[in-house]
Amino acid sequence: MMSTQERIEYIEKTLTEEFQPQQLEIIDDSHKHAGHASARGGGHFTVNIVSEAFAGKALLARHRMVYAALETGMQADIHALSIKAKTPEEVTK
């Protein structure tokens, strides 16, 4: 089982390699779920990511792309993930 810092580093490295984001913010929300029985020790995170890779993709497709990239971590070390995935154009509007 990874530490919280290791989880954040894993998310950052994986998403950076997969999407070459212009912006990437990872927020640890685990403290909001202390004692949550189904957490199984995995962390709760919010990911704000801006990448050209999302251009032309619907919201659900973007989320699936992020989940697919983090599939290994989702099996044990990431319990919950809130995703905000945008293109650079959507950020500048």
Secondary structure in CASP SS format (residue, H / E / C, confidence):
PFRMAT SS
TARGET T0000
AUTHOR 0000-0000-0000
METHOD secondary structure of the structure
MODEL  1
M C 1.00
M C 1.00
S C 1.00
T H 1.00
Q H 1.00
E H 1.00
R H 1.00
I H 1.00
E H 1.00
Y H 1.00
I H 1.00
E H 1.00
K H 1.00
T H 1.00
L H 1.00
T H 1.00
E H 1.00
E H 1.00
F H 1.00
Q C 1.00
P C 1.00
Q C 1.00
Q E 1.00
L E 1.00
E E 1.00
I E 1.00
I E 1.00
D E 1.00
D C 1.00
S H 1.00
H H 1.00
K H 1.00
H H 1.00
A C 1.00
G C 1.00
H C 1.00
A H 1.00
S H 1.00
A H 1.00
R C 1.00
G C 1.00
G C 1.00
G E 1.00
H E 1.00
F E 1.00
T E 1.00
V E 1.00
N E 1.00
I E 1.00
V E 1.00
S C 1.00
E H 1.00
A H 1.00
F H 1.00
A C 1.00
G C 1.00
K C 1.00
A C 1.00
L H 1.00
L H 1.00
A H 1.00
R H 1.00
H H 1.00
R H 1.00
M H 1.00
V H 1.00
Y H 1.00
A H 1.00
A H 1.00
L C 1.00
E H 1.00
T H 1.00
G H 1.00
M H 1.00
Q C 1.00
A C 1.00
D C 1.00
I E 1.00
H E 1.00
A E 1.00
L E 1.00
S E 1.00
I E 1.00
K E 1.00
A E 1.00
K E 1.00
T C 1.00
P H 1.00
E H 1.00
E H 1.00
V H 1.00
T H 1.00
K C 1.00
END
